[in-house]
Amino acid sequence: MSCCGKGRRGAGVAPRPSNLPSLNAGAAQKFALEKGQPAAELSLVERRIEICKKCVYFDAKEERCNRCTCLLVAKVGKSRESCPTGLW
């Protein structure tokens, strides 16, 4: 099970919804707040995105972590989330 409650890659991961905003710090922070989650500070969200973009598990086309299958715009802006490989 992934951090977002979905199955891991190979268990039928849905494609990225077209109405989801592109991965950027402001959109990720806004997404967290809209979902009623505590948002991380903007500078922290920016650092997380940079780390993710350099990671071998980063899927640039889907803007998703291939380790946990999470859409990163939905993950990096939440203050209580963490990287499945411990990078942040």
C-alpha positions in Angstrom: 0.0 0.0 0.0 1.3 3.4 -0.9 1.4 6.6 1.2 -1.8 7.8 -0.5 -3.7 4.5 0.2 -3.3 3.3 -3.4 -1.6 0.1 -4.5 2.0 0.1 -5.7 3.0 0.3 -9.3 1.8 -2.8 -11.1 -1.4 -2.9 -9.2 -3.3 -0.8 -11.8 -2.3 2.8 -11.2 -4.7 5.2 -12.9 -3.3 7.8 -15.3 -2.8 11.4 -14.1 -6.2 13.3 -14.2 -6.1 16.0 -16.8 -7.7 18.5 -14.4 -5.0 18.2 -11.8 -2.6 21.2 -11.8 0.9 20.9 -12.9 3.6 20.2 -10.4 4.8 23.5 -8.8 5.1 24.6 -5.2 2.1 27.0 -5.2 -0.3 24.4 -6.7 0.9 21.7 -4.3 0.4 23.9 -1.3 -3.0 25.0 -2.5 -4.0 21.3 -3.2 -3.2 20.4 0.4 -5.3 23.2 1.8 -8.2 22.4 -0.4 -8.1 18.9 0.8 -8.2 20.1 4.5 -4.6 19.0 5.1 -1.9 21.1 6.9 0.2 22.6 4.1 4.0 22.7 4.2 5.9 26.0 3.9 6.4 27.1 0.3 10.3 26.8 0.6 9.9 23.2 1.9 7.6 22.3 -0.9 10.1 23.8 -3.4 12.9 21.7 -1.9 10.8 18.6 -2.0 10.0 19.1 -5.7 13.7 19.6 -6.6 14.6 16.4 -4.7 11.8 14.5 -6.5 12.8 15.7 -9.9 16.4 14.3 -9.4 15.1 10.9 -8.1 15.2 7.7 -10.1 11.6 7.1 -9.2 10.3 10.4 -10.6 8.1 10.0 -13.7 8.2 13.4 -15.4 5.4 12.7 -17.8 2.9 11.7 -15.1 4.5 13.9 -12.4 4.3 10.9 -10.1 6.6 8.9 -7.8 7.0 5.5 -9.2 8.0 4.1 -5.8 4.7 4.9 -4.0 2.6 5.8 -7.1 1.6 9.2 -5.6 0.9 12.1 -7.8 3.5 14.6 -6.5 1.3 17.7 -6.7 -1.0 15.9 -4.2 1.9 14.8 -1.9 4.7 17.4 -1.7 2.5 20.2 -0.4 1.2 18.3 2.7 3.3 18.9 5.8 2.7 15.4 7.2 3.8 13.5 4.1 7.2 11.9 3.6 9.3 10.4 0.8 8.9 6.6 0.5 12.7 6.4 0.1 13.5 8.8 2.9 14.9 11.6 0.7 12.7 14.2 2.4 
